[in-house]
């Protein structure tokens, strides 16, 4: 069993905050503070930065304690997802997601959809994982359908 397989099994069996803390190699108090002690407002620092095209972009940066938890969890989930992808057919279009991965981007994702008449794109603004990690869950998911001209 690989280290990544072991991590996946640990996550599947985790039932308590202490279990998750052990997997993430963090103290349970650290995670508890990030999730339950920080107020909703304190979990994220909100500010704006100018866009090159004009206007402003809103940034919601996590509190340093919350960020540490999110970063460790994200690293584990990325490794697990990479192993799941490797166990599938090795064609490039079997990749589950392209965001936040080395050598992948919106361009590599778009290559898989060239020549398709319709592409269904979903922007998830809320999820149970996001609310577990302290993100806002008061906005509803949005979806949009993009048209791609057939080749």
Secondary structure by P-SEA (a helix, b strand, c coil): ccaaaaaaaaaaacccaaaaaaaacccaaaaaaaccccccccccccbbbbbccbbbbbbbcccaaaaaaaaaaaaaaaaaaaaaaaaccccccccccccccccccaaaaaaaaccccbbbbbbbcccaaaaaacccccccbbbbbbbbbcc
